[in-house]
Amino acid sequence: MKTLPLGNSGVEVSAFCLGTMRFGSAHDETISSRMMEMYIEAGGTFLDTSNNYAFWVKDCTGSESETFLGKWIKEHGNRDELFVATKVGFNTPAIGKSLSAATIMSECEKSLQHLQTDHIDLYYAHCDHRETPLEETLTAFDALIKQGKVRFIGASNTRAWRLEEARNVSAQNDLAEYCCIQQRHSYLRSNAGVDASVQLEANADLLDYVAARDITLLAYGPSAHGTYTKMDQPLGGSSAGPDSDARIAALKDVSSETGATPTQVVFAWMLQSTPPVIPLLACSTEAQMQENLAALQVTLSAEQMTRLTDAGV
Ligand SMILES: NC(=O)c1ccc[n+]([C@@H]2O[C@H](COP(=O)([O-])OP(=O)(O)OC[C@H]3O[C@@H](n4cnc5c(N)ncnc54)[C@H](OP(=O)(O)O)[C@@H]3O)[C@@H](O)[C@H]2O)c1
């Protein structure tokens, strides 16, 4: 699979990251394993999990995804070939929202155990936590890097100005800095003023920020939960409006010009953006995985990229 630089980390990662949020919980072991196999057979090596996936599923506690991955990777003996990302800090009944040094240190140990590994390649602050001083959070992450337990750090659900603050704190204190940002991002965008609570969308500010700094945007929710497969149905929710009409029209046009499905066009648009956006691929079936992976073969012209990006502006 094609690779892309991960911010200023100096490493390259797979152009598609595999989102494993539902593995071992909403998705049983059989389908979770199949998704892993298909992704890895396509050459992918970049896995995304969290210390809280998926506590909201009935009878689950939040360690299911990490535990599934740990077992799968051990059985396949391929830890060294993979780049594993996990996260800390999101509000859960068991842990509570926190990026304190104590939470980061203790949750890292638990994640290492669940993942059955001695290091995490990329460790995210899962959401911003303004009650904890950035210096405390970054000092804890930096200590984990010095201990060899973490290689790189990233942020998620964090606004651009807070990323810049964090970057300054790292520079002033000689601490590791966030190399990437994971935010909600798809082709359709929410109407202005929509309160997404903690799950922040990559807004114009953030897109401008990542273009100006050496920091990679990773898109969660890229397929907008299959929305682009049902564009003839009325669009509900926070994206519906004049902007979405124009964007759906552009997507349909580019889809018919290229022969790619609308979902594939969305993934190709992300990968060919400047700077490229890495989508977090999540699929419930083999057919979806095949369709989405094939987006790697879709090439959009410069004119099509501009038309898609500018639609609805
Ligand atoms: N940092 C954060 O706060 C955060 C938040 C959420 C997620 N994430 C990460 O991002 C990953 C992806 O997030 P997400 O699951 O919300 O992404 P998504 O792309 O919005 O949704 C994935 C779902 O969309 C449907 N889908 C995908 N491809 C399709 C296709 N070609 N045709 C039809 N339907 C398709 C499937 O749902 P159906 O079951 O309906 O078919 C699939 O399970 C997660 O696994 C997790 O790793 C991070």
The ligand as a MOL file (V3000), in Angstrom:
LIG
                    3D

  0  0  0     0  0            999 V3000
M  V30 BEGIN CTAB
M  V30 COUNTS 48 52 0 0 0
M  V30 BEGIN ATOM
M  V30 1 N -10.6630 10.0990 17.5670 0
M  V30 2 C -11.9410 9.9150 17.7510 0
M  V30 3 O -12.5930 10.5660 18.5680 0
M  V30 4 C -12.6600 8.8790 16.9180 0
M  V30 5 C -14.0570 8.8540 16.8700 0
M  V30 6 C -14.6750 7.8910 16.0900 0
M  V30 7 C -13.9130 6.9820 15.3560 0
M  V30 8 N -12.5540 7.0210 15.4340 0 CHG=1
M  V30 9 C -11.7150 6.0770 14.6440 0
M  V30 10 O -12.0830 6.1770 13.2760 0
M  V30 11 C -12.4590 4.9120 12.7610 0
M  V30 12 C -13.5340 5.1070 11.7110 0
M  V30 13 O -14.6470 5.7980 12.2890 0
M  V30 14 P -16.1390 5.4730 11.8690 0
M  V30 15 O -16.3940 4.0310 12.0840 0
M  V30 16 O -17.0050 6.4560 12.5340 0 CHG=-1
M  V30 17 O -16.0560 5.7250 10.2700 0
M  V30 18 P -17.1660 5.8150 9.1570 0
M  V30 19 O -16.4140 5.6960 7.8720 0
M  V30 20 O -18.0480 7.0240 9.3150 0
M  V30 21 O -18.1460 4.5930 9.4170 0
M  V30 22 C -17.7980 3.2570 9.1390 0
M  V30 23 C -19.0730 2.5360 8.7570 0
M  V30 24 O -19.6230 3.1180 7.5630 0
M  V30 25 C -20.2070 2.1250 6.7680 0
M  V30 26 N -19.4220 2.0080 5.5200 0
M  V30 27 C -18.0710 2.1180 5.3690 0
M  V30 28 N -17.7360 1.9460 4.0760 0
M  V30 29 C -18.8800 1.7130 3.4000 0
M  V30 30 C -19.1860 1.4280 2.0340 0
M  V30 31 N -18.2360 1.3700 1.0970 0
M  V30 32 N -20.5050 1.2150 1.7030 0
M  V30 33 C -21.4810 1.2880 2.6390 0
M  V30 34 N -21.2530 1.5510 3.9480 0
M  V30 35 C -19.9620 1.7520 4.3200 0
M  V30 36 C -20.1480 0.8380 7.6020 0
M  V30 37 O -21.2920 0.8290 8.4590 0
M  V30 38 P -22.5320 -0.1880 8.3760 0
M  V30 39 O -22.3610 -1.1270 9.5060 0
M  V30 40 O -23.7410 0.6750 8.5490 0
M  V30 41 O -22.5170 -0.8720 7.0210 0
M  V30 42 C -18.9080 1.0660 8.4460 0
M  V30 43 O -18.8540 0.2740 9.6090 0
M  V30 44 C -12.8640 4.1110 13.9950 0
M  V30 45 O -12.7580 2.7140 13.7970 0
M  V30 46 C -11.8890 4.6090 15.0220 0
M  V30 47 O -10.6520 3.9230 14.8820 0
M  V30 48 C -11.9210 7.9670 16.1850 0
M  V30 END ATOM
M  V30 BEGIN BOND
M  V30 1 1 1 2
M  V30 2 2 2 3
M  V30 3 1 2 4
M  V30 4 1 4 5
M  V30 5 2 4 48
M  V30 6 2 5 6
M  V30 7 1 6 7
M  V30 8 2 7 8
M  V30 9 1 8 9
M  V30 10 1 8 48
M  V30 11 1 9 10
M  V30 12 1 9 46
M  V30 13 1 10 11
M  V30 14 1 11 12
M  V30 15 1 11 44
M  V30 16 1 12 13
M  V30 17 1 13 14
M  V30 18 2 14 15
M  V30 19 1 14 16
M  V30 20 1 14 17
M  V30 21 1 17 18
M  V30 22 2 18 19
M  V30 23 1 18 20
M  V30 24 1 18 21
M  V30 25 1 21 22
M  V30 26 1 22 23
M  V30 27 1 23 24
M  V30 28 1 23 42
M  V30 29 1 24 25
M  V30 30 1 25 26
M  V30 31 1 25 36
M  V30 32 1 26 27
M  V30 33 1 26 35
M  V30 34 2 27 28
M  V30 35 1 28 29
M  V30 36 1 29 30
M  V30 37 2 29 35
M  V30 38 1 30 31
M  V30 39 2 30 32
M  V30 40 1 32 33
M  V30 41 2 33 34
M  V30 42 1 34 35
M  V30 43 1 36 37
M  V30 44 1 36 42
M  V30 45 1 37 38
M  V30 46 2 38 39
M  V30 47 1 38 40
M  V30 48 1 38 41
M  V30 49 1 42 43
M  V30 50 1 44 45
M  V30 51 1 44 46
M  V30 52 1 46 47
M  V30 END BOND
M  V30 END CTAB
M  END
